[in-house]
Amino acid sequence: MKNFLDNWLGALQLIITVTALIWCAALLNYLSGYTLSQFGIYPREVVGLVGILFWVLLHGDFTHIVLNTSPLLFMGFFVALRGPVLYFKITVLVWLVAGLAVWVFGRPAIHIGASGLVFGYFGFILAVAVYERSIFDLAVASVTIFYYGGLFFGIFPLEQFVSWESHLSGFLAGILAARLFGKDWVKAP
């Protein structure tokens, strides 16, 4: 926990910057008449592979990005408390692994939105609490479940126009990230 409390301002700045970048991409997509959405993930098509790089940045409309912003800020902040290097390792792993999983297993549709990253942070926060069992991580996981526990339903195919594949893939990638990087902050000087 030594690094968590020291990193709170940097974590806040980092997640606000990442969220602002996503909002800028959403604004560009809006100004283009949402033509940039074609650069999302289209499963099992070679041209759809490029979407793995852009899917988190693109949103179908402002409601879509507004719904992703609050959990992205909340959970991203707690992930970023581990420091910028670990934050980027976790984010890149979730972004690419979940994106690749959506490309391999997703329905034939364009998959876009930061919700895959949100679910990745969700999976990371819950899994790291199990793996580390520190009071701080358990408290963060408890608060996260209290406010965002309903996200669990997002990993099931309940709505036709919601990419449950990106939610499930993000969640599983977050668990993988917790397994790979969860204890790294303890080793930091």
C-alpha positions, 0 to 999 in steps of 0.5 A, a space after each residue: 500500500 506504500 505506493 498507492 497513497 503516494 500515487 493518487 494525484 498521478 493516477 488521477 491525472 493519468 486516468 483523466 488524460 486517457 479519458 480525455 483522449 477517448 473523448 477527443 476520438 469520440 468528438 472526431 468520430 462525431 465530426 466525421 459523421 461516425 465514419 471512423 466507426 468502420 475502424 472498429 473490430 470486425 471479427 475474422 476479417 483481415 481488414 478487421 484486425 486494424 480495429 484491435 488498435 482503435 476499438 476502445 477509442 471509438 463510440 457509436 454516439 455520445 450516450 455510448 461514451 457517457 455510459 463508459 466514462 464514469 466506470 472508466 474514471 472510477 476503475 481506471 483510477 484504482 488501476 492507475 494507483 499502481 503507477 504509470 508503468 503498470 497502468 500502461 502494461 495492464 491497459 495495453 494487455 487488456 486492450 490487445 488481448 480482449 481485442 484479439 479475442 473479440 476478433 476471433 470469437 465475436 459476432 460478425 459486426 463492428 465492435 467499438 467502445 471503451 466498455 471492453 477496457 472498463 470490464 478489463 479494469 473490473 476484472 483486474 480489480 476483482 482478481 487482484 483482490 483475490 490474488 493479493 488479499 490486502 485490505 486495500 485491494 479488498 476494500 477497493 474491490 468491495 466498493 467497486 462491486 457495490 457501485 458497479 456490480 451490475 456490470 456482471 450482467 454485461 458479459 452475457 448476450 442480453 442485448 442485441 446491440 451490445 458487444 457482450 463479447 468485448 465485455 467478457 473478453 475484457 473481463 477475462 483479460 483483466 483477470 489475466 493482467 491481475 495474474 501477470 502484473 498484480 503483485 508487481 507494485 509490491 516489488 517497486 522501490 
